[in-house]
Amino acid sequence: MGPLEAYLPYLLNRAGVRIADAFSREIRPLGATLQMWRVLAALRELDGRRMGDLSATTSIEVSTLTRLVDGMEKRKLVARRRDRADARAIVLHATAAGRSLTRRILPIAERYEKVALQGFDVGEAKRLKAALRRLYANAGKLGGN
């Protein structure tokens, strides 16, 4: 094994790209992109999110997210509404069409997780996910984040 094969950022990127590329190809015929899926999945978890929260949750920059949401709104997958608690704030909600698309993609996402974790026992999978969350938090200390 060469130095590159032992380099953590390389290994993370390699695994992430393989999964993201295959997943993107599979959901494209449904009219969805990986970024759209991230938004819909985040709204499935908690509907009525503010854009800043959605940006942090999905790891999509606010300017990119705004353009993405504009397109999703035109397709009637999401709707912007005033926040009931703070009328100055805008929150995003999944529409019936957005929830329907989410229900179609969810089994695909679940299958990808199952395949990716093949050969891992429950404890290993739990530790891996915890380690990846820690790695993500640690990476926030690097420049530009």
N, C-alpha and C positions, 0 to 999 in steps of 0.2 A: 504494500500500500504506500503510495507516494504522499508527499506533504499535503497536496490538494485534497486527497481522499480523507485526510485527518482534520481538515480545517472546518470548524463548525459552521461559519457563515456559508461556505460552499455547500455543505451537506444539507443545511436548512433550505437554502434557495433551490437546490436540486430537487428535493422532495416536494417543496411547495409548487414549483413550476410544473412538475409532472402532474400533480393532482389538479392544479388550477387549469392547465391546458386541456386535459381530458374532460373535466367537469364543464368547462366553457363550451367545448365542442358538443357535448351531450345536451346542454340546455338551450343552445342556440336555436334549434328547430322549434322550441316552445316560445320563441320570441324574447328570450331573456339573455342577459349578460351576467358575468360573475358579479359585477358591481351592483346591478339591479337586484340580484339574489341577496347580496349582503344587506341592502336596504330593506327588502321584503322580510328577510329573516329577523332583522333587528326590530321591525314593526310587529312581527309575529310575537316576539318576546315581550315587547312593550309598545303598544300602539300609542300614538300621540306624543312622539318624541320631538324635541326641539332640534333644529339643524345642527347646533354645536354638539349636542349629545350624540346625535346620529353620526356626525363626522368622527367623533372619538370612538364610538362603538364599531364603526365599519372600517376605520383607518382610511377613509377617503377625505382628501382635502376639501375644505368648505367650498371653494370656488368650483372644483370638479363636481362635488356633490350637488351644488345648486343647479348646474347644467343638467346633470343626470336626473334630478328630481323634476326639472322642467319637462324633460322628455317623457318621464314616467307619468307626469300629470296630464300631458297631452294624450297619452294612451289610456288615460283614466285608470291607472293602477294605484295612484295615490292622490290624496287631496290635502291641500294646505288649509288650515283653519286657525282662527284666533284661539289662543290659550284661554280657557275659562278662568284660570287663576290669575292671569296677567294678560289683559287685552292687547298690550303692546307686543307680546310675543306670538310667534307663529309656530304651530306644531304640525307635524305630518301624520296623516292617518292612511292606512291601507284601505282601499275601496273594496267592494265586492269582487271586482275583477282582479285586483291585486291579491286578495286572499285566495281566490281560485287558482291563480298562477302559483302562489306559494304552496298550496296543497299539491299541485302537480310536480313541483320541484323537490319538495321535502323528501319523498322516498328515494330520489336520486342522491340527494345529499347524505341521507342516512346510509345508503349502500356504499358511497365513497368512504365514509368513516369506517364502516365495517371492513371493507377491503383493506384500507390503509392500516387498520389495527389487527389484521390477521396475524395469528401467532403470538399476540400479546395477551397475557391473562388480564383479568379485570384490574388487579393491583398495578401491573405494569402500565396499562393504559392510563389509569388515574395519575400515576407518578409522572408519566410522559407529559400529560396535559398540564399538570402543575409546573413541571420544569419549563415547558414552553411559555406559560404565563409569566414565570420569573424571568426568562430570557427576554421576553418582550418588554417587561418593565425595566430591566437592566439596559436594554438597547435605547430606551428613552433618555439615558444619560449621555448618549453619543451626540456628536455635533449635528445640528440641523433638525433635531427632533424635539 
